[in-house]
């Protein structure tokens, strides 16, 4: 039997594995050790604990890229939310003729179903529909057992293509927040390219010697002009959450909301050096009382 024919039943088997067992298997594969879910101490261990012990129904709206916009607009102002041009239930519903020359299509229920369209006349519409159609069929929950994604409605939204005139790319500023307090950030540059870089800083924008998944830049990015505004927004949006990563953009001096991420790299990305996993774990205070959803795996 070919590997492609084996892949589908293998994926189906992984879907029926209980969350705790799946997490332990995945964690061991990434870290070479068992995840301590009884007495977690590292950041990545505590993220796994939160997956199986702390689930609130409203979290699904906070990771839904469409539903979260109204919540965020009510909290920090509509001017910080990227407008929605259209919402589609299927890839076939996308009306490319009514969209502007440049735009972004993204799925509301995952982190991978994205199409950046800089020039509508140069894109393969059939390929984009095919890619988004496949993304809509995926339940992002089963990849890392992040419970918030399990019941997010799969849709596609269209947004304006935003571009910062000061850079040849859109830098992604990600704030690591712990109940309203920003402890660290990382800046993602070169997104979607072979030159992708991650650079880490503390809340005072001092560079941190941390590597995760991608290398650091030879010259770290400069502090954005709207950094203080970003800090204020990140603090407001993270208040009341043990941990959430608040992703923001600065475009021509204006700050835009990106998304909320409750499980950074799903808690499966080792830190280099490893001491930072312990340090960040010390910042994350777990709820005293577990709150799993009834009937959750």
C-alpha positions in Angstrom: 0.0 0.0 0.0 1.4 3.5 -0.9 2.2 6.0 1.8 -0.6 8.3 0.6 -3.2 5.5 1.1 -1.8 4.9 4.6 -1.9 8.6 5.5 -5.7 8.9 5.7 -6.4 6.0 8.1 -3.4 7.2 10.2 -5.0 10.6 10.5 -8.4 9.1 11.4 -6.7 7.0 14.1 -5.1 10.1 15.6 -8.5 11.8 15.8 -9.9 9.1 18.2 -6.9 9.2 20.6 -8.0 11.0 23.8 -6.5 14.4 24.3 -4.2 13.5 27.2 -2.7 10.6 25.4 -2.3 12.6 22.2 -0.6 15.4 24.0 1.8 13.1 25.8 2.7 11.4 22.5 3.3 14.7 20.7 5.1 16.2 23.6 7.5 13.3 23.9 8.2 13.4 20.2 9.1 17.1 20.5 10.9 17.2 23.9 12.1 13.6 24.4 10.4 13.4 27.8 7.0 13.0 29.4 4.9 16.1 30.0 4.2 16.5 33.7 0.5 17.3 33.7 0.1 16.8 37.5 2.8 19.4 38.5 3.7 21.4 35.4 6.6 23.9 35.8 7.7 24.9 32.3 5.8 27.2 30.0 5.1 24.4 27.5 3.9 22.0 30.2 1.6 24.6 31.6 0.1 25.2 28.1 -0.7 21.5 27.9 -2.3 21.6 31.4 -4.5 24.5 30.2 -5.6 22.5 27.2 -7.1 19.7 29.3 -8.1 21.6 32.5 -9.2 25.1 31.6 -11.8 25.5 28.9 -14.4 28.3 28.8 -17.1 28.3 26.0 -16.4 32.0 25.2 -12.8 31.1 24.2 -14.1 29.8 20.8 -15.2 33.3 19.9 -11.9 34.7 20.9 -10.0 32.5 18.4 -12.6 32.9 15.7 -10.9 35.4 13.3 -14.3 36.9 12.4 -16.2 36.7 15.7 -13.3 38.2 17.7 -13.4 41.4 15.7 -16.5 42.8 17.4 -15.3 41.8 20.9 -12.0 43.5 20.3 -13.6 46.6 18.7 -15.8 47.0 21.8 -12.7 46.8 24.0 -10.1 49.0 22.2 -12.0 50.7 19.4 -13.1 49.8 15.9 -10.3 51.8 14.4 -7.8 49.2 15.6 -9.6 46.3 13.8 -8.9 45.5 10.1 -12.3 45.8 8.2 -14.0 42.8 6.8 -14.8 43.1 3.2 -16.9 39.9 2.9 -17.7 36.6 4.7 -18.0 33.3 2.8 -19.4 30.0 3.8 -17.5 28.1 1.1 -14.6 28.7 -1.3 -17.1 28.6 -4.2 -18.9 31.6 -2.7 -15.9 33.9 -3.1 -16.8 36.6 -5.7 -13.4 37.7 -6.9 -15.0 40.3 -9.3 -16.3 42.4 -6.4 -13.0 42.3 -4.4 -10.4 45.1 -4.8 -7.2 44.6 -6.7 -5.3 43.5 -3.6 -6.8 41.7 -0.6 -6.4 38.9 1.9 -8.5 35.8 2.2 -8.3 33.8 5.5 -10.1 31.0 7.2 -11.7 31.9 10.5 -11.0 28.6 12.2 -7.3 27.9 11.7 -3.9 29.5 11.3 -2.9 28.1 7.9 -5.8 28.8 5.5 -4.6 32.2 4.1 -4.2 33.7 0.6 -2.4 37.0 0.2 -3.5 38.6 -3.1 -1.3 41.5 -4.1 -2.5 41.7 -7.7 -5.8 40.0 -8.5 -5.1 39.8 -12.2 -2.0 37.6 -11.6 -3.4 35.0 -9.3 -4.6 31.5 -10.0 -8.2 31.6 -8.7 -8.7 27.9 -9.1 -5.7 27.2 -6.9 -6.8 29.6 -4.2 -10.3 28.1 -4.1 -8.8 24.6 -4.0 -6.5 25.5 -1.1 -9.2 27.2 0.9 -11.7 24.5 0.2 -9.2 22.0 1.7 -8.6 24.2 4.7 -12.3 24.5 5.5 -12.5 20.7 5.8 -9.9 20.7 8.5 -10.7 20.9 12.2 -7.7 22.7 13.7 -8.4 21.1 17.1 -7.1 17.8 16.1 -3.6 19.1 15.2 -2.6 20.1 18.7 -5.7 19.4 20.8 -6.2 23.2 21.4 -9.8 23.0 22.7 -10.8 26.6 21.7 -10.8 25.6 18.0 -13.0 22.6 18.3 -16.3 24.3 17.7 -15.2 27.3 15.6 -17.4 27.7 12.5 -15.2 27.3 9.4 -15.7 30.3 7.2 -13.6 32.5 4.9 -13.3 36.3 5.4 -11.8 38.9 3.0 -9.9 41.8 4.3 -8.0 44.7 2.7 -4.3 44.1 1.9 -2.5 46.3 4.4 1.0 47.5 3.7 3.4 49.5 5.8 5.2 52.1 3.7 8.2 52.1 6.1 9.0 48.4 5.5 9.0 46.1 2.5 7.0 43.6 4.6 4.4 43.6 7.3 6.0 42.8 10.6 4.0 40.7 13.1 4.4 41.8 16.7 3.4 39.1 19.2 2.9 40.1 22.9 3.1 37.4 25.5 0.7 38.4 28.2 -0.1 37.0 31.6 -3.3 38.3 33.2 -2.9 41.8 31.8 0.9 42.0 32.1 3.2 41.9 29.1 6.4 39.9 29.9 7.9 39.4 26.4 7.3 39.8 22.7 8.6 38.4 19.5 8.6 39.9 16.1 8.1 37.7 13.1 9.7 38.9 9.9 9.9 37.4 6.4 6.6 35.6 6.9 6.0 33.0 4.2 9.5 33.0 2.9 12.7 31.0 3.4 14.2 34.0 5.2 11.7 34.0 8.0 13.1 35.2 11.4 11.8 35.4 15.0 13.3 38.0 17.3 12.5 38.0 21.0 12.5 41.0 23.4 11.4 41.7 27.0 8.6 44.2 27.7 11.2 47.1 27.7 12.3 46.0 24.2 15.6 44.7 25.3 16.7 41.9 23.0 16.5 38.3 24.4 18.7 35.4 23.3 15.9 33.1 22.6 15.3 30.8 19.6 12.2 28.9 18.7 11.5 27.2 15.4 13.2 29.9 13.3 16.6 31.7 13.6 17.1 35.3 14.9 17.8 38.2 12.6 21.4 39.3 12.3 20.2 42.8 13.1 17.1 42.8 15.4 14.1 44.9 14.2 13.9 48.4 15.7 11.2 49.3 18.2 8.0 50.4 16.4 6.8 54.0 16.8 3.5 52.8 18.3 5.1 50.5 20.8 3.5 52.1 23.9 0.1 52.0 22.2 0.7 48.3 21.5 1.6 47.6 25.1 -1.6 49.3 26.2 -3.8 47.3 23.8 -2.1 44.0 24.7 -2.6 44.7 28.4 -6.3 45.4 27.9 -7.1 42.4 25.7 -5.2 40.0 28.0 -6.7 41.0 31.3 -8.4 38.1 33.0 -6.6 35.4 31.0 -3.9 33.3 32.7 -2.0 33.6 29.4 -2.7 34.8 25.9 -0.5 36.0 23.1 -1.8 39.2 21.5 -0.8 39.7 17.9 -0.6 43.2 16.5 0.5 45.1 13.5 1.8 48.7 13.0 0.9 50.1 9.6 2.0 53.6 8.7 2.0 54.5 12.4 -1.4 53.0 13.2 -1.8 49.9 15.4 -4.1 47.1 14.2 -5.2 44.0 16.0 -4.2 40.6 14.5 -5.5 37.8 16.6 -5.5 36.1 20.0 -3.4 33.0 20.5 -3.9 31.0 23.7 -1.4 28.2 22.9 1.9 29.6 21.5 3.0 27.0 18.9 0.5 24.8 20.6 3.0 24.4 23.5 5.2 22.1 21.3 8.1 24.3 20.4 11.3 23.9 22.6 13.1 27.0 23.7 16.8 27.4 23.0 18.4 27.8 25.5 16.0 25.6 27.5 16.1 27.8 30.6 13.6 30.1 29.1 10.9 27.4 29.2 11.3 27.4 33.0 11.5 31.2 33.2 8.3 31.7 31.2 6.7 28.9 33.2 7.2 31.0 36.3 5.2 33.8 34.7 2.2 31.6 34.0 0.0 31.2 37.1 -2.4 28.4 36.5 -6.0 28.8 37.8 -6.5 27.3 41.2 -9.6 25.4 40.0 -9.7 23.4 36.8 -12.6 24.1 34.5 -12.8 21.5 31.7 -15.8 21.5 29.5 -18.3 18.7 30.1 -17.9 15.9 27.6 -14.6 17.2 26.3 -12.1 14.5 25.4 
